[in-house]
Amino acid sequence: MRNWREVDVDEMAADLMRSDLIVSPPDDLESMMDSYNTTLRALVDKHVPLRTKRSQERRSARWFDRECRKSKRLTRKLERRYRRVRTADAQAAWRQQFDT
């Protein structure tokens, strides 16, 4: 993950202007594309380094079993349907499921 908000745009632009891509660009297209990719990758790695983000897996509560998950999924499905069509029948179906 990269934190793009940390980029100092002026410093990165200055480094780009000092790079071989700008100072002495290659003559043929293939070399230019290789230089472009290499230069930009190096600049991104320098100014916005990759960082690993740790996340912890959260276990569901013991009571939140397959039946609860199924009921919640159906309730959300009926809610989305109601919000899309806005009919009394759709609202009644959602409310009935919501209340059970």
Secondary structure, DSSP 8 states (H G I E B T S, - for coil): ---GGG--HHHHHHHHHHSHHHHS--SSHHHHHHHHHHHHHHHHHHHS-------------TT--HHHHHHHHHHHHHHHHHHHH--HHHHHHHHHHHH-
